[in-house]
Amino acid sequence: MSEKRIGVIWNPTKTDGEELRAAVEQAFGDTVQWWETTADDPGTGMAAEAVAAGCEVVIAVGGDGTVRHVTEGLAGSEVALGVVPQGTGNLLARNLRIPLNDIPAALERIRENEAQPLDLGWVTYGGRELAFTVMIGFGLDAQMLVETDEDLKDRAGWFAYVEAMGRALAGTEMTGVTLTLDDGEPAELEGHTLLIGNCGMIQGGLQLLPDALPDDGLLDMLLISSEGALQWMDTVRSVIWDNGLRRFLTNGQEAVDTNSTNHLQAGRIRVELDSPQMFEVDGEEMGEVTSFEVRIQPAAVRVY
């Protein structure tokens, strides 16, 4: 990377400040501009400030929430995004293969590589619009966030989500779902889990949205309607084997659907629910929703 004006937006609850500053100075010198996130501004406003201050690269240091807020503030600008993952899930970093738990390595990636286009998803519900870099949804994924023990999450990282899965399965219920894709006609379906994403991989390398690419200008969707042990086994086989390991080994090109799992793609998606469901945006619990709209902003930001 040639000499560029660098800004760093960092979450002090996720990172040791002295260690971070030493690594940044080693990588980029001592002319970097700094912003520290707060409860009132978790990064979006600070990203806008960094753009106004003339930064050419803004580095988000923190978890998925920090990265999401910073990306939202950079969307549509010419300022590139760097990511130093310091959270529990680090989902965008995993999908982009950014080094985890290694601040110098993540900074080296930013310094030595060219920024690439990254699409950004936008979800509108309850009178507000939020950006997301990875995925949103309701059902099993969102219920796991509700059920996850925060103390265990702090001590055991993403393994805490595995512990929560059993209770989450009991907490998800089937609901009527009306889907409208792009300019198509509404379709009435049923399901207990709906995921919509720009990227498809979660912890452990599990591909929930196997066709999702971060720069293809499309949203990918997975609707799960499993009921009973046999259908759940069928769903697990589809996710882990058909759309996971076997697809990788055979270089498969299309997602495999089952009687209880359906994969779809669109640029815009409207969702209406028969009953309120717990909702998550990039791993952050957002409360209950009964309807929402999702759109993709192609090449919204450039990312290292």
C-alpha positions as CSV (number, residue, x, y, z in Angstrom):
1,M,0.0,0.0,0.0
2,S,1.3,3.4,-0.9
3,E,1.2,6.1,1.7
4,K,-2.4,6.7,2.5
5,R,-4.3,8.6,5.2
6,I,-5.4,6.0,7.7
7,G,-8.1,6.1,10.3
8,V,-8.7,3.5,13.1
9,I,-12.1,3.0,14.7
10,W,-11.7,0.6,17.6
11,N,-13.9,-0.9,20.3
12,P,-12.2,-0.6,23.7
13,T,-14.3,-3.4,25.2
14,K,-12.8,-5.9,22.7
15,T,-9.2,-4.8,22.3
16,D,-6.1,-3.9,24.4
17,G,-5.4,-0.3,23.4
18,E,-1.7,-0.3,24.0
19,E,-1.2,-3.5,22.0
20,L,-3.3,-2.1,19.2
21,R,-1.6,1.2,19.0
22,A,1.8,-0.4,18.9
23,A,0.8,-2.7,16.1
24,V,-0.8,0.1,14.1
25,E,2.3,2.3,14.5
26,Q,4.5,-0.5,13.4
27,A,2.4,-1.1,10.3
28,F,1.5,2.5,9.3
29,G,3.5,4.9,11.3
30,D,2.4,7.5,13.9
31,T,0.2,9.8,11.7
32,V,-2.9,7.6,12.0
33,Q,-6.2,9.2,13.2
34,W,-8.1,7.5,16.0
35,W,-11.7,7.1,17.1
36,E,-12.9,5.1,20.1
37,T,-16.4,3.7,19.9
38,T,-19.0,4.4,22.6
39,A,-22.4,3.2,23.5
40,D,-23.9,6.3,21.8
41,D,-21.8,5.9,18.6
42,P,-20.7,2.3,18.0
43,G,-19.0,3.3,14.8
44,T,-21.3,4.7,12.1
45,G,-21.0,8.4,13.0
46,M,-17.3,8.0,13.5
47,A,-16.9,6.4,10.1
48,A,-18.6,9.5,8.6
49,E,-16.3,11.7,10.5
50,A,-13.3,9.8,9.2
51,V,-14.6,10.2,5.6
52,A,-15.0,14.0,6.2
53,A,-11.5,14.1,7.8
54,G,-10.0,12.9,4.5
55,C,-9.1,9.3,5.5
56,E,-8.5,7.0,2.5
57,V,-8.6,3.8,4.6
58,V,-10.6,3.2,7.8
59,I,-9.8,0.2,9.9
60,A,-12.5,-1.3,12.0
61,V,-11.2,-3.0,15.1
62,G,-13.7,-5.1,17.1
63,G,-16.5,-7.6,16.6
64,D,-19.1,-8.0,14.0
65,G,-21.2,-5.2,15.4
66,T,-18.3,-2.7,15.2
67,V,-17.5,-3.8,11.6
68,R,-21.2,-3.5,10.7
69,H,-21.5,0.0,12.0
70,V,-18.3,1.3,10.5
71,T,-19.2,-0.3,7.1
72,E,-22.6,1.4,7.2
73,G,-20.8,4.8,7.7
74,L,-18.5,4.2,4.8
75,A,-21.1,2.9,2.3
76,G,-21.1,4.7,-1.0
77,S,-17.9,6.6,-0.3
78,E,-14.5,6.1,-1.9
79,V,-12.9,5.2,1.5
80,A,-11.7,1.6,1.8
81,L,-12.4,-0.6,4.8
82,G,-9.9,-2.6,6.7
83,V,-10.9,-5.2,9.3
84,V,-9.1,-6.3,12.4
85,P,-11.4,-9.0,13.9
86,Q,-11.5,-8.9,17.7
87,G,-15.0,-10.3,18.5
88,T,-16.6,-13.7,19.2
89,G,-18.1,-14.6,15.8
90,N,-15.9,-12.5,13.4
91,L,-18.2,-13.6,10.6
92,L,-17.2,-11.2,7.9
93,A,-13.5,-11.8,8.6
94,R,-14.1,-15.6,8.3
95,N,-15.9,-15.2,5.0
96,L,-13.1,-12.9,3.6
97,R,-10.4,-15.1,5.2
98,I,-8.9,-12.3,7.2
99,P,-6.5,-13.5,9.9
100,L,-8.3,-14.0,13.3
101,N,-6.8,-13.3,16.7
102,D,-3.7,-11.8,15.1
103,I,-3.6,-8.0,15.0
104,P,-0.3,-7.7,13.1
105,A,-1.3,-10.2,10.5
106,A,-4.6,-8.5,9.9
107,L,-2.8,-5.1,9.5
108,E,-0.3,-6.7,7.2
109,R,-3.1,-7.8,4.9
110,I,-4.4,-4.3,4.7
111,R,-0.9,-2.9,4.1
112,E,0.1,-5.4,1.4
113,N,-3.2,-6.0,-0.6
114,E,-5.5,-4.1,-2.9
115,A,-9.0,-3.4,-1.7
116,Q,-11.8,-5.4,-3.4
117,P,-15.6,-4.6,-3.9
118,L,-17.9,-5.7,-1.1
119,D,-21.7,-5.7,-1.4
120,L,-23.8,-4.5,1.5
121,G,-27.2,-5.6,2.6
122,W,-29.8,-3.2,4.0
123,V,-32.8,-4.3,6.1
124,T,-35.8,-2.0,6.8
125,Y,-38.1,-2.8,9.7
126,G,-39.9,-0.9,12.5
127,G,-39.3,2.4,10.7
128,R,-35.5,2.1,10.5
129,E,-32.9,0.8,8.0
130,L,-29.8,-1.0,9.1
131,A,-26.8,-2.3,7.1
132,F,-25.4,-5.8,7.4
133,T,-22.3,-7.4,6.0
134,V,-23.0,-11.1,6.6
135,M,-26.6,-12.2,7.3
136,I,-29.9,-11.4,9.1
137,G,-32.7,-13.7,10.0
138,F,-35.1,-15.2,12.5
139,G,-35.6,-18.7,13.9
140,L,-32.9,-21.0,15.0
141,D,-30.1,-18.5,14.4
142,A,-31.7,-15.6,16.2
143,Q,-33.1,-17.9,19.0
144,M,-29.5,-19.2,19.6
145,L,-28.5,-15.6,20.4
146,V,-31.3,-15.3,22.9
147,E,-30.5,-18.6,24.6
148,T,-26.7,-18.1,24.6
149,D,-25.3,-17.6,28.1
150,E,-23.3,-14.4,28.1
151,D,-20.8,-15.5,30.8
152,L,-20.1,-18.7,28.8
153,K,-19.8,-16.6,25.6
154,D,-17.1,-14.5,27.4
155,R,-15.3,-17.6,28.6
156,A,-15.7,-20.1,25.8
157,G,-16.2,-17.9,22.7
158,W,-18.3,-19.4,19.8
159,F,-18.6,-22.8,21.6
160,A,-21.2,-21.0,23.7
161,Y,-23.5,-21.0,20.7
162,V,-23.2,-24.8,20.4
163,E,-24.3,-25.1,24.0
164,A,-27.3,-22.9,23.2
165,M,-28.5,-24.9,20.2
166,G,-30.5,-27.5,22.1
167,R,-32.5,-24.9,23.9
168,A,-32.9,-22.9,20.7
169,L,-34.4,-25.9,18.9
170,A,-37.1,-26.1,21.6
171,G,-37.7,-22.3,21.3
172,T,-38.3,-22.1,17.5
173,E,-41.9,-22.5,16.2
174,M,-43.3,-22.8,12.7
175,T,-44.9,-19.7,11.3
176,G,-46.5,-18.6,8.1
177,V,-44.1,-16.7,5.8
178,T,-45.1,-14.6,2.8
179,L,-42.1,-14.0,0.5
180,T,-41.9,-11.5,-2.3
181,L,-38.7,-11.7,-4.4
182,D,-37.8,-8.7,-6.6
183,D,-40.9,-7.9,-8.7
184,G,-42.4,-11.4,-8.4
185,E,-45.8,-12.4,-6.9
186,P,-46.0,-13.1,-3.2
187,A,-45.6,-16.7,-2.2
188,E,-47.1,-18.2,1.0
189,L,-44.9,-20.7,2.8
190,E,-44.2,-22.0,6.3
191,G,-41.0,-22.2,8.2
192,H,-39.3,-21.6,11.5
193,T,-35.9,-20.3,10.3
194,L,-35.2,-17.8,7.6
195,L,-31.7,-16.5,6.9
196,I,-30.9,-13.9,4.3
197,G,-27.2,-13.0,3.7
198,N,-24.5,-11.5,1.6
199,C,-22.0,-14.1,2.9
200,G,-22.8,-17.6,3.9
201,M,-20.3,-19.0,6.3
202,I,-20.5,-19.1,10.1
203,Q,-18.2,-20.5,12.8
204,G,-16.5,-23.8,12.2
205,G,-16.5,-23.2,8.4
206,L,-20.2,-24.2,8.2
207,Q,-21.8,-22.8,4.9
208,L,-25.4,-22.0,5.7
209,L,-25.7,-20.1,2.4
210,P,-23.4,-22.1,0.0
211,D,-24.1,-19.9,-3.1
212,A,-23.5,-16.6,-1.3
213,L,-20.6,-14.5,-2.6
214,P,-19.8,-11.1,-1.1
215,D,-19.5,-9.3,-4.4
216,D,-22.2,-10.9,-6.7
217,G,-24.9,-8.3,-6.3
218,L,-27.4,-10.8,-4.9
219,L,-28.9,-11.8,-1.6
220,D,-29.0,-15.5,-0.7
221,M,-31.8,-17.0,1.4
222,L,-32.4,-20.2,3.3
223,L,-35.8,-21.2,4.6
224,I,-36.0,-24.2,6.9
225,S,-39.2,-25.9,7.8
226,S,-38.0,-29.1,9.5
227,E,-40.4,-30.8,11.9
228,G,-39.5,-33.9,13.9
229,A,-36.3,-35.8,14.3
230,L,-36.3,-37.2,10.7
231,Q,-36.6,-33.9,9.0
232,W,-34.0,-32.3,11.3
233,M,-31.6,-35.1,10.4
234,D,-32.4,-34.4,6.8
235,T,-31.7,-30.7,7.3
236,V,-28.4,-31.4,9.1
237,R,-27.3,-33.8,6.3
238,S,-28.1,-31.1,3.7
239,V,-26.2,-28.4,5.4
240,I,-23.1,-30.3,6.6
241,W,-22.8,-32.9,3.8
242,D,-24.7,-32.0,0.6
243,N,-24.0,-28.2,0.7
244,G,-20.8,-28.6,2.7
245,L,-18.2,-31.3,2.5
246,R,-19.5,-33.1,-0.6
247,R,-20.0,-29.9,-2.5
248,F,-16.4,-28.9,-1.6
249,L,-15.0,-32.3,-2.7
250,T,-16.9,-32.4,-6.0
251,N,-16.7,-28.7,-6.8
252,G,-20.5,-28.7,-6.9
253,Q,-22.1,-25.6,-8.5
254,E,-25.6,-25.4,-7.0
255,A,-27.1,-25.6,-3.5
256,V,-29.0,-28.8,-2.8
257,D,-32.6,-28.4,-1.5
258,T,-34.6,-30.9,0.5
259,N,-38.3,-31.2,1.5
260,S,-37.5,-28.9,4.5
261,T,-34.8,-26.6,3.2
262,N,-35.0,-24.1,0.3
263,H,-32.3,-21.8,-1.1
264,L,-33.2,-18.8,-3.2
265,Q,-31.5,-15.7,-4.6
266,A,-32.8,-12.1,-5.3
267,G,-31.8,-8.5,-5.2
268,R,-34.8,-7.5,-3.1
269,I,-36.8,-9.5,-0.6
270,R,-40.0,-8.6,1.3
271,V,-41.0,-10.9,4.3
272,E,-44.3,-10.8,6.2
273,L,-44.8,-13.2,9.1
274,D,-48.0,-14.6,10.7
275,S,-46.5,-14.3,14.2
276,P,-43.7,-12.2,15.7
277,Q,-40.3,-13.7,15.6
278,M,-37.0,-12.9,17.3
279,F,-34.7,-11.2,14.8
280,E,-30.9,-10.8,14.4
281,V,-28.7,-8.6,12.3
282,D,-25.0,-9.8,11.9
283,G,-25.3,-11.7,15.1
284,E,-26.9,-8.9,17.2
285,E,-30.3,-9.5,18.7
286,M,-32.8,-6.9,17.6
287,G,-36.1,-7.9,19.2
288,E,-39.2,-9.2,17.5
289,V,-40.4,-8.5,14.0
290,T,-43.5,-9.2,11.9
291,S,-42.3,-7.9,8.6
292,F,-39.1,-6.5,7.0
293,E,-37.7,-5.7,3.6
294,V,-34.1,-6.4,2.5
295,R,-32.1,-5.0,-0.4
296,I,-28.5,-5.4,-1.7
297,Q,-26.2,-2.5,-2.5
298,P,-23.7,-3.8,-4.9
299,A,-20.0,-2.8,-4.4
300,A,-21.1,-0.5,-1.6
301,V,-17.6,-0.4,-0.1
302,R,-14.1,-1.6,-0.9
303,V,-12.5,-3.9,1.6
304,Y,-9.0,-5.4,2.2
